[in-house]
Amino acid sequence: MQDSHTSETAQKTIEETIVSGILSARIRPGTRLSENQLAALFSVSRTRVREAMMRLETRGIVHVSPRRGWFVVEPSGEEAIAVYEARRVIEAGLLRSMRVLTDEGREALGAHLNEEISAMAAGDRQRLTYLMGDFHIRIAELSGNAIIVDILRDLTARTILISMLYQSEFHAAQSHDGHCRIFEAMQAGDFVRAAELSIEHLDEVETGLDLTTRPDPLSELRSSLSLPPKTVSSAPTVRPQNHKFKGAIKPC
């Protein structure tokens, strides 16, 4: 029998592992999460897995389908707009509330931006996806407010799910430049400007989404049969899926 502390730790580990998988784009929208398989992987009961899934459901990360089980959410276009609006409010408000960038914070963000450059040079799309989202979480961590960090981590995970559904091109260099501009304003102590730049940056990313597309309902079977992916659109035509890095890479 597991004691309550062990059970809580197991639930937290399951939650953190799934969110981490989404943040690094290893877990895609619509992925089925089997209670039996998760119970075996984490050596816990199905009850503990279900409790973890229910917590993730309240966080907007998964949903349950009657008689089918748990699935990673596939955000709608309307939900995508709401997520970006929430991020603008939270991130801009956070930056406006900051007064100083410590030496430790400066080093952490600078090192992070160098990691982005290295990942772009290597063409590591998965690593870049994680880093582009993690930059915003790192800024939240500088605030020392654990509640804001948790909220922003969940919103970032949902943003990555949105990108996998609706982003046809990966503008890595453009996102990196946006991060650099925010960092430069923070270094100058101009947090009002940093807040403005964070809004501009999120606006740029949201503008790059094609919200006319919708998930392929046969994606799971298509993948099982090793058939090429297909984007289903409500519009007559859809922009091609080419996943290129756009723009030149330059250091901050």
Buried (B, 14 or more C-beta within 10 A) or exposed (E): EEEEEEBEEBBEEBBEBBBBBBBBBEBBBBBEBEBEEBBEEBEBBBEBBBBBBBBBBEBBBBEBEEEEBBBBBBBBBEBBBEBBEBBBEBBBEBBEEBEEBEEEBBEBBEEBBEBBBBBBEEEBBEBBBBBBBBBBBBBBBBBEBEEBBEBBBBBBBBBBBBBBBBBBBBBBBBBBBBBBBBBBBBBEEBBEBBBBBBBBBBEBBBEBBBBBBBBBEEBBEBBEEEEEEEBEEEEEEBBEEEEEBEBEBEEB
